[in-house]
Amino acid sequence: MTDSDSQSSNSSQPEFTTSRLSALTDKLRSGELTLLAGRPGVGVTLLAMQIALEYGLHQGKSVHVFSNQGVLDRWVDRLAPMASSLDPFRILRGQLNDHEKASLAKAAQALNQAPIRLHGNSFTSPECLPAYILETLQESAAGSLVLIDYLQWHGREHHQNFARLVPVLREISKMAQSLGATVIVLSNLRRAVEMRGDKRPLLNDLPAGYRQADMVDNVWLLYRHYLYTSNAPLVARSEAQLICHNLASRDYVELDIILSCLADVAQTSS
């Protein structure tokens, strides 16, 4: 297949340019804790990756990502393709031409030089996480973005999971203030979302303990309609809505964003 053939064959696909999220990151403030939540598969980690790219690669600000090694491996695999803005179908199928390969290599090089750091941990209890972050970052976190992917307690029922994590979330909130860092914690939503006809997430889909304004400053709820639509066209897979709540003011705004659908491509090609 020639380059022109491949371009024409992809004409029905959406633009895979990673959404520039400066309008979203401009809402972030040092010392604040933001909870980014959604149902499994909606793309919470993908959005966190795009925020990391916007913050670290495009704005040149320090980003620190904390997770277990398995999750961090996915970050390593996806960040460069997302930063390259290339069609993920062509990347995964090995269909890149020389110019596209050079673009991918250039994106990987720029990413290596960007102030984005991935920190793996081996402990199983999230109670250890705030102290681990403080010890790792010490004084270097001021003004930086800290992403925690995910805050969860493996092997427990969901109601036990959420209840046990509330004190941990409070410690992370105190840590954000003491470090002067912007902290985003990724979290699941309760299954109540799936029981409704309208699957758009609501603030009440988070436990009450997660919605305390003295602990959490912002709650961002991610929603993708295609997840609940059979045979959705590819262009719809990248479309998402983010409902951004400020708990202190009780205001909220809804933002239309474009997610990289690299994960969806990986699933359909396997």
Secondary structure by P-SEA (a helix, b strand, c coil): ccaaaaaaaaccccccccccaaaaaaaccccbbbbbbbcccccaaaaaaaaaaaaccccbbbbbbbccaaaaaaaaacaaaaaacccaaaaaaccccaaaaaaaaaaaaaaaaccbbbbbbccccccccaaaaaaacccccccbbbbbcccccccccaaaaaaaaaaaaaaaaaaaaaacbbbbbbbbbccccccccccccccccccccccccccccbbbbbbbcccccccccccccccbbbbbbcccccbbbbbbbbccaaaaaaaaac
